Amino acid sequence: MADYRRLPQHEQDEAGFDTRPANQKGLVNFRKKSTLLLATAAIALLATSAYLLGASDELSDHKVHFEAPGISEAHFAEGVAKCKFIHRKNKHTYAPAESRSSNPRFVNGTAPTLFKNGHIFDGEGEPFKGDLLIDRGIIIKVGGEIKDVPKDTVVVDLKGHILTPGIVDMHSHVGVLSMPILEGMLDGNEMTSPITPFVRSIDGFNPSDKAREIIVSGGVTSTLVLPGSGNIMGGEAFALKLRKVDTLSVDDMMIETGVDDKWRYMKMACGENPLRNYRAEGKMPSTRLGEGWLLRDQFAKATKLKQAQDDWCSAAKELPRYGRHRLAAPFPEDLQYESLVAVLRDDIKLNIHCYETHDLEAMVRHSNEFKFKIAGFHHALDAYRVPEILKRAYMNVPVVATFASKFGYKKEASQSSVNSPKILVDAGIAVAMKSDHPILNAQHLIYEAAQAHHFGLSERQALASVTTVPAKAMGLDHRIGKIDVGMDADLVIWEKHPLALGAHPLQVYIDGIAQIEDVDETKWREQDEPQEFKTFPELIVPKDKDACSTKSKDAVFTGIKKILLKNLSTSSSSLSREEYSSNGGLSVVIRDGEVICTGRCEEHAFKDLPVYDLGGEGVVFPSMISAGTINLGLQEIGLEELTGDGHPGLTTPVVKAIDGLKFGGMHMDEAYKAGVLIGVTAPTSEHVVQGISVAFSTGAEDALSNKKAVLKERVALHVAVGQEYKSTLFPSISSQIGYLRDSLESALLSHSPANHFYQVIKGQLPLVINVNNRDEMIRLIQLKKDLESQGARLKVTFLGAVEAWTVAEHLAEAQIGVILRPLLCMPIMWESQRCLAGAPLTQETGLSVLYKAGVKVGIAAQEPEDVRQLAWLAGWARSDLGLDEKAATGLVSWNLAELVGLSTAPSGLVLYNGDPFEYGAKVAAIVGGGKTGIECNPRAF
């Protein structure tokens, strides 16, 4: 409204008599009319000006102004402050690390620590020997001999052990998928809409997740906790330190606690996961087309909001030019789009779950359309095929956070290559290894880096993939990921080289605080120089044109250092041996496709045979066996039902795996190339009775291509007991065990030779029981004893058996064998909570307890893509238990044969160019396994 206080004050024309002379009245009337006209004109002019300039605001410093209803000065000031923040200069820039005097996460009372006599891998340069001092949660001094330290300093003698930065995992669901997995703790995905950029992982993070301590024991000190990949826009992620805080406050676990200008993070996903989830509900997206539209639509709306904010800020900035103080409308905000606007303003590091080439390119396309940066593509198993496309992303080349060797579990994971990290790094794309915990146990994230090293990354690149690279991708490389003055005191002391098979930490520090309790440093062994990884000689093949082909049926393999065999399918005692030669003087002789001599063969007697030279480092290994791996040979792609046999229902008779077996798939081929020449696979059913397993040669083209393609049609009867196998017919564990008991007792009283349970009772058919829980195993042990007291002769093996170590002595007494699946367990399920994590948390593992109790034990891979790692798993077991090489070999070969009732004679020979229990060696040649001739260098790693 108009303020008239500064307008001229005229005489008032009050009611009553006018006392002025008559000759003055006309003049007065004229003056009053003139004044009214002038006032009316002035008011009109002011009103017009106010309209043109925006009458809602104060027009000037003068008392004469017009206002329309609008926001308060305080509200306007809040909007201006937001403008200053979003347009701040030098955002996310930090002072040099060496200028820091303390860590904002420092805990008062934490004593300084001096680490002496260590080999320091700083995450960037070459390793060096020296000391390191930490205080107030940061690194104070590095290198050389450090003498000047505070009086209360704790001294740790590293005794030559390796010290690295804490491991950084940039893709984890720890705390939002807590262990054990229960319905009440599933906080990974908000699956009510495919578009949820506004939800936050921090609001569901459980600081009491049992996995936290286990993960820390593997050297992981910092992690990016992401929402899941069920939605196109999954929500905000948060970077946390995994040190337990006394307050149990999630906010206190944040890496940037006490920091004003924090980086924010977001998770998005493309490809199969979102479209599978919503296709089933009949909602968009059901295709990648729908995914693209929904993403673009949301970014378009966010872009409009961003433009409105920028317009408001621009108008607010220009107010003084018009003599005004505030705007009418508040600063434009919408909580639903706030985080997406932050992505557009480069305040959020965007991490995208994406696999295939066309999905990666679609996201690159979207980034350029809406002008947002992509911090990282996660999983990205196809990225190695399109590195140049990744470089087209808007203003930033994304890091690729990936697995080292997982593949084939769904269509978009079927074109992967173990050479991917090296290909990408060579193309200028940074690569980080990540866990996707609990998909992989983050405790063993270093194992991913070690595999990447084996597959071609340099030592420095492999260590960087779990330290400096993810730290930089998270915008936190000024705090974590390397050892340098001023960096956070997050450190790991390793029992041996972190990239060596089976390596584990001795102690872990976060913010300068030791994390592993009851560590006795006096028991640490002195170590010399860090391990140098050997490069083994390549196989030298003869120049004969038929060498390394199906026609190559005669050969002499020379340059062999070790032979690790139990026996072969021959009566010759000279082949039943374990032998060593320090100078590589052992040989293997093959005539007409049959092995006729191993060991110290008289080479001069076979001068007419082509010679294959392993260079003095060769190792002869038996065929490894995959026994118990789910669906090997029955399902090609896990999530694609059309690629597999299917799953028999509750009313289906006992099925035989032989009837659904398919040869030549990628998993079977990879198993063969890795020296796993025999597969034993059972059907998977909804019924307690899974079916009859089959034994086959993984290298066979089909069932008729080779007389050894199918080794045994009926191997064992497989049954399953546990939570996973509850159904309408068997709604309880007790009903499952009850059915098994009734079936066996009925068979004991009958005479039906064709009945599978009768054959089990008579000891003619092994019984393999898939079971994990201690109490269920105890009941099954009692059942076996009861039946045997009535005359039964049972051959029983427990498969899975995560909690078997708790009843190891009872298993040994009952002569029940165990196939551990997996070897490296985690307490992910309710029925496997007693999993032993291993060093440094527990002195024993499930395998070590069973082995020491005298239980016959074998190792199985959990998933088909893990079968090719069996030799490494045996090597890991050897490292943990201190086994000799023959005992370790048995874990993945003849032990398994005995446990499922196969002949212990291997289906061929595998020749390595080095020690199969260490990284660096590869399969140099294969004889047998379902193929004729000699297969040389079946894969390039």
Secondary structure as the mmCIF struct_conf table of DSSP 4:
data_model
#
loop_
_struct_conf.conf_type_id
_struct_conf.id
_struct_conf.beg_label_comp_id
_struct_conf.beg_label_asym_id
_struct_conf.beg_label_seq_id
_struct_conf.end_label_comp_id
_struct_conf.end_label_asym_id
_struct_conf.end_label_seq_id
TURN_TY1_P TURN_TY1_P1 ARG A 5 ARG A 6
BEND BEND1 LEU A 7 LEU A 7
HELX_LH_PP_P HELX_LH_PP_P1 HIS A 10 GLN A 12
BEND BEND2 ALA A 15 GLY A 16
BEND BEND3 ARG A 20 ARG A 20
HELX_RH_AL_P HELX_RH_AL_P1 ALA A 22 LEU A 53
TURN_TY1_P TURN_TY1_P2 ALA A 55 SER A 56
BEND BEND4 ASP A 57 ASP A 57
BEND BEND5 ASP A 61 LYS A 63
BEND BEND6 PRO A 69 PRO A 69
HELX_RH_AL_P HELX_RH_AL_P2 GLU A 73 ILE A 86
TURN_TY1_P TURN_TY1_P3 HIS A 87 HIS A 87
BEND BEND7 LYS A 89 ASN A 90
TURN_TY1_P TURN_TY1_P4 LYS A 91 HIS A 92
HELX_RH_3T_P HELX_RH_3T_P1 ALA A 97 SER A 99
TURN_TY1_P TURN_TY1_P5 PRO A 104 ARG A 105
HELX_LH_PP_P HELX_LH_PP_P2 PHE A 106 VAL A 107
TURN_TY1_P TURN_TY1_P6 ASN A 108 GLY A 109
HELX_LH_PP_P HELX_LH_PP_P3 THR A 110 PRO A 112
STRN STRN1 THR A 113 ILE A 120
BEND BEND8 GLY A 123 GLY A 125
STRN STRN2 PHE A 128 ASP A 135
TURN_TY1_P TURN_TY1_P7 ARG A 136 GLY A 137
STRN STRN3 ILE A 138 VAL A 142
BEND BEND9 GLY A 143 GLY A 143
STRN STRN4 GLY A 144 GLY A 144
TURN_TY1_P TURN_TY1_P8 LYS A 151 ASP A 152
STRN STRN5 VAL A 154 ASP A 157
TURN_TY1_P TURN_TY1_P9 LYS A 159 GLY A 160
STRN STRN6 ILE A 162 PRO A 165
HELX_LH_PP_P HELX_LH_PP_P4 GLY A 166 GLY A 166
STRN STRN7 ILE A 167 SER A 172
TURN_TY1_P TURN_TY1_P10 VAL A 174 VAL A 176
STRN STRN8 LEU A 177 LEU A 177
HELX_LH_PP_P HELX_LH_PP_P5 SER A 178 SER A 178
BEND BEND10 MET A 179 PRO A 180
HELX_LH_PP_P HELX_LH_PP_P6 ILE A 181 ILE A 181
HELX_RH_3T_P HELX_RH_3T_P2 GLU A 183 MET A 185
STRN STRN9 LEU A 186 LEU A 186
BEND BEND11 GLY A 188 GLY A 188
TURN_TY1_P TURN_TY1_P11 MET A 191 THR A 192
BEND BEND12 PRO A 194 PRO A 194
STRN STRN10 ILE A 195 ILE A 195
TURN_TY1_P TURN_TY1_P12 PRO A 197 PHE A 198
STRN STRN11 ARG A 200 ARG A 200
HELX_RH_3T_P HELX_RH_3T_P3 SER A 201 ASP A 203
TURN_TY1_P TURN_TY1_P13 GLY A 204 GLY A 204
TURN_TY1_P TURN_TY1_P14 PRO A 207 SER A 208
TURN_TY1_P TURN_TY1_P15 LYS A 210 LYS A 210
HELX_RH_AL_P HELX_RH_AL_P3 ALA A 211 SER A 217
TURN_TY1_P TURN_TY1_P16 GLY A 218 GLY A 219
STRN STRN12 VAL A 220 VAL A 225
BEND BEND13 SER A 229 ILE A 232
STRN STRN13 MET A 233 LYS A 241
TURN_TY1_P TURN_TY1_P17 ASP A 246 THR A 247
BEND BEND14 VAL A 250 VAL A 250
HELX_RH_3T_P HELX_RH_3T_P4 ASP A 251 MET A 253
STRN STRN14 MET A 254 MET A 254
TURN_TY1_P TURN_TY1_P18 ILE A 255 GLY A 258
BEND BEND15 ASP A 260 ASP A 261
STRN STRN15 ARG A 264 ALA A 269
BEND BEND16 GLY A 271 GLY A 271
HELX_RH_AL_P HELX_RH_AL_P4 GLU A 272 ARG A 279
TURN_TY1_P TURN_TY1_P19 ALA A 280 GLY A 282
BEND BEND17 MET A 284 MET A 284
BEND BEND18 SER A 286 THR A 287
HELX_RH_AL_P HELX_RH_AL_P5 ARG A 288 GLU A 318
HELX_RH_3T_P HELX_RH_3T_P5 LEU A 319 TYR A 322
TURN_TY1_P TURN_TY1_P20 GLY A 323 GLY A 323
BEND BEND19 ALA A 328 ALA A 329
HELX_LH_PP_P HELX_LH_PP_P7 PRO A 330 PRO A 332
HELX_RH_AL_P HELX_RH_AL_P6 LEU A 335 LEU A 344
TURN_TY1_P TURN_TY1_P21 ARG A 345 ASP A 346
STRN STRN16 ILE A 348 CYS A 354
BEND BEND20 GLU A 356 GLU A 356
HELX_RH_AL_P HELX_RH_AL_P7 THR A 357 PHE A 370
TURN_TY1_P TURN_TY1_P22 LYS A 371 LYS A 371
STRN STRN17 GLY A 376 HIS A 379
TURN_TY1_P TURN_TY1_P23 LEU A 381 ASP A 382
HELX_RH_3T_P HELX_RH_3T_P6 ALA A 383 ARG A 385
HELX_RH_AL_P HELX_RH_AL_P8 PRO A 387 LEU A 390
TURN_TY1_P TURN_TY1_P24 LYS A 391 ARG A 392
BEND BEND21 ALA A 393 ALA A 393
TURN_TY1_P TURN_TY1_P25 TYR A 394 MET A 395
BEND BEND22 ASN A 396 ASN A 396
STRN STRN18 VAL A 399 THR A 402
BEND BEND23 ALA A 404 SER A 405
BEND BEND24 TYR A 409 LYS A 410
HELX_RH_3T_P HELX_RH_3T_P7 LYS A 411 ALA A 413
TURN_TY1_P TURN_TY1_P26 SER A 414 GLN A 415
TURN_TY1_P TURN_TY1_P27 VAL A 418 ASN A 419
HELX_RH_AL_P HELX_RH_AL_P9 SER A 420 ASP A 426
TURN_TY1_P TURN_TY1_P28 ALA A 427 GLY A 428
STRN STRN19 VAL A 431 MET A 433
TURN_TY1_P TURN_TY1_P29 ASP A 436 ASP A 436
STRN STRN20 HIS A 437 HIS A 437
TURN_TY1_P TURN_TY1_P30 PRO A 438 ILE A 439
BEND BEND25 LEU A 440 LEU A 440
HELX_RH_3T_P HELX_RH_3T_P8 ALA A 442 HIS A 444
HELX_RH_AL_P HELX_RH_AL_P10 LEU A 445 HIS A 454
TURN_TY1_P TURN_TY1_P31 PHE A 455 GLY A 456
HELX_RH_AL_P HELX_RH_AL_P11 GLU A 459 ALA A 464
TURN_TY1_P TURN_TY1_P32 SER A 465 THR A 467
HELX_RH_AL_P HELX_RH_AL_P12 THR A 468 ALA A 473
TURN_TY1_P TURN_TY1_P33 MET A 474 GLY A 475
TURN_TY1_P TURN_TY1_P34 ASP A 477 ARG A 479
BEND BEND26 ILE A 480 LYS A 482
TURN_TY1_P TURN_TY1_P35 VAL A 485 GLY A 486
BEND BEND27 MET A 487 MET A 487
STRN STRN21 ASP A 488 ASP A 488
STRN STRN22 LEU A 491 TRP A 494
BEND BEND28 GLU A 495 LYS A 496
TURN_TY1_P TURN_TY1_P36 PRO A 498 LEU A 499
BEND BEND29 ALA A 500 ALA A 500
TURN_TY1_P TURN_TY1_P37 LEU A 501 GLY A 502
STRN STRN23 PRO A 505 ILE A 510
TURN_TY1_P TURN_TY1_P38 ASP A 511 GLY A 512
STRN STRN24 ILE A 513 ALA A 514
BEND BEND30 ILE A 516 ASP A 518
HELX_RH_3T_P HELX_RH_3T_P9 GLU A 521 LYS A 523
HELX_LH_PP_P HELX_LH_PP_P8 TRP A 524 GLU A 526
BEND BEND31 GLU A 529 GLU A 529
HELX_LH_PP_P HELX_LH_PP_P9 PRO A 530 GLN A 531
HELX_LH_PP_P HELX_LH_PP_P10 PHE A 536 LEU A 539
STRN STRN25 ILE A 540 ILE A 540
HELX_LH_PP_P HELX_LH_PP_P11 VAL A 541 PRO A 542
BEND BEND32 LYS A 543 LYS A 543
TURN_TY1_P TURN_TY1_P39 LYS A 545 CYS A 548
BEND BEND33 SER A 549 SER A 549
TURN_TY1_P TURN_TY1_P40 THR A 550 LYS A 551
STRN STRN26 ALA A 555 LEU A 564
BEND BEND34 LYS A 566 LYS A 566
BEND BEND35 SER A 569 SER A 571
HELX_RH_3T_P HELX_RH_3T_P10 SER A 573 LEU A 575
BEND BEND36 SER A 576 SER A 576
STRN STRN27 GLU A 578 TYR A 580
TURN_TY1_P TURN_TY1_P41 SER A 582 ASN A 583
STRN STRN28 LEU A 586 ARG A 591
TURN_TY1_P TURN_TY1_P42 ASP A 592 GLY A 593
STRN STRN29 GLU A 594 GLY A 599
BEND BEND37 ARG A 600 ARG A 600
HELX_RH_3T_P HELX_RH_3T_P11 GLU A 603 PHE A 606
TURN_TY1_P TURN_TY1_P43 LYS A 607 ASP A 608
BEND BEND38 LEU A 609 LEU A 609
STRN STRN30 VAL A 611 PRO A 622
HELX_LH_PP_P HELX_LH_PP_P12 SER A 623 SER A 623
STRN STRN31 MET A 624 ALA A 627
BEND BEND39 GLY A 628 GLY A 628
TURN_TY1_P TURN_TY1_P44 ILE A 630 LEU A 634
STRN STRN32 GLN A 635 GLN A 635
BEND BEND40 GLU A 636 ILE A 637
TURN_TY1_P TURN_TY1_P45 GLY A 638 LEU A 639
HELX_RH_3T_P HELX_RH_3T_P12 GLU A 641 THR A 643
STRN STRN33 GLY A 644 GLY A 644
TURN_TY1_P TURN_TY1_P46 LEU A 650 THR A 651
HELX_LH_PP_P HELX_LH_PP_P13 THR A 652 VAL A 655
STRN STRN34 LYS A 656 LYS A 656
HELX_RH_3T_P HELX_RH_3T_P13 ALA A 657 GLY A 660
BEND BEND41 GLY A 664 GLY A 664
HELX_RH_AL_P HELX_RH_AL_P13 MET A 666 LYS A 673
TURN_TY1_P TURN_TY1_P47 ALA A 674 GLY A 675
STRN STRN35 VAL A 676 THR A 681
BEND BEND42 GLU A 686 VAL A 688
STRN STRN36 VAL A 689 ILE A 692
STRN STRN37 VAL A 694 SER A 697
TURN_TY1_P TURN_TY1_P48 THR A 698 GLY A 699
BEND BEND43 GLU A 701 ASP A 702
TURN_TY1_P TURN_TY1_P49 ALA A 703 LEU A 704
BEND BEND44 SER A 705 SER A 705
TURN_TY1_P TURN_TY1_P50 LYS A 707 LYS A 708
BEND BEND45 ALA A 709 ALA A 709
STRN STRN38 VAL A 710 LYS A 712
BEND BEND46 GLU A 713 GLU A 713
STRN STRN39 LEU A 717 ALA A 720
BEND BEND47 GLY A 722 GLY A 722
HELX_RH_3T_P HELX_RH_3T_P14 GLN A 723 TYR A 725
BEND BEND48 THR A 728 LEU A 729
BEND BEND49 SER A 732 SER A 732
HELX_RH_AL_P HELX_RH_AL_P14 ILE A 733 LEU A 749
TURN_TY1_P TURN_TY1_P51 PRO A 753 ALA A 754
HELX_RH_AL_P HELX_RH_AL_P15 HIS A 756 ILE A 761
TURN_TY1_P TURN_TY1_P52 LYS A 762 GLY A 763
BEND BEND50 GLN A 764 LEU A 765
STRN STRN40 LEU A 767 VAL A 771
HELX_RH_AL_P HELX_RH_AL_P16 ARG A 774 SER A 789
TURN_TY1_P TURN_TY1_P53 GLN A 790 GLY A 791
STRN STRN41 VAL A 796 GLY A 800
TURN_TY1_P TURN_TY1_P54 VAL A 802 GLU A 803
HELX_RH_3T_P HELX_RH_3T_P15 ALA A 804 VAL A 807
HELX_RH_AL_P HELX_RH_AL_P17 ALA A 808 ALA A 814
TURN_TY1_P TURN_TY1_P55 GLN A 815 GLN A 815
STRN STRN42 GLY A 817 LEU A 820
BEND BEND51 ARG A 821 LEU A 824
BEND BEND52 MET A 829 MET A 829
HELX_RH_3T_P HELX_RH_3T_P16 TRP A 830 SER A 832
TURN_TY1_P TURN_TY1_P56 GLN A 833 ARG A 834
TURN_TY1_P TURN_TY1_P57 ALA A 839 LEU A 841
BEND BEND53 GLN A 843 GLN A 843
HELX_RH_AL_P HELX_RH_AL_P18 GLY A 846 LYS A 852
TURN_TY1_P TURN_TY1_P58 ALA A 853 GLY A 854
STRN STRN43 VAL A 857 ILE A 859
BEND BEND54 GLN A 862 GLU A 863
HELX_RH_3T_P HELX_RH_3T_P17 PRO A 864 GLN A 869
HELX_RH_AL_P HELX_RH_AL_P19 LEU A 870 LEU A 881
TURN_TY1_P TURN_TY1_P59 GLY A 882 GLY A 882
HELX_RH_AL_P HELX_RH_AL_P20 GLU A 885 GLY A 890
TURN_TY1_P TURN_TY1_P60 LEU A 891 SER A 893
HELX_RH_AL_P HELX_RH_AL_P21 TRP A 894 VAL A 900
TURN_TY1_P TURN_TY1_P61 GLY A 901 GLY A 901
BEND BEND55 THR A 904 ALA A 905
BEND BEND56 SER A 907 SER A 907
STRN STRN44 GLY A 908 TYR A 912
BEND BEND57 ASN A 913 GLY A 914
TURN_TY1_P TURN_TY1_P62 PRO A 916 PHE A 917
BEND BEND58 GLU A 918 GLU A 918
TURN_TY1_P TURN_TY1_P63 TYR A 919 GLY A 920
STRN STRN45 VAL A 923 GLY A 928
TURN_TY1_P TURN_TY1_P64 GLY A 929 GLY A 930
BEND BEND59 THR A 932 GLY A 933
STRN STRN46 ILE A 934 CYS A 936
BEND BEND60 PRO A 938 ARG A 939
#
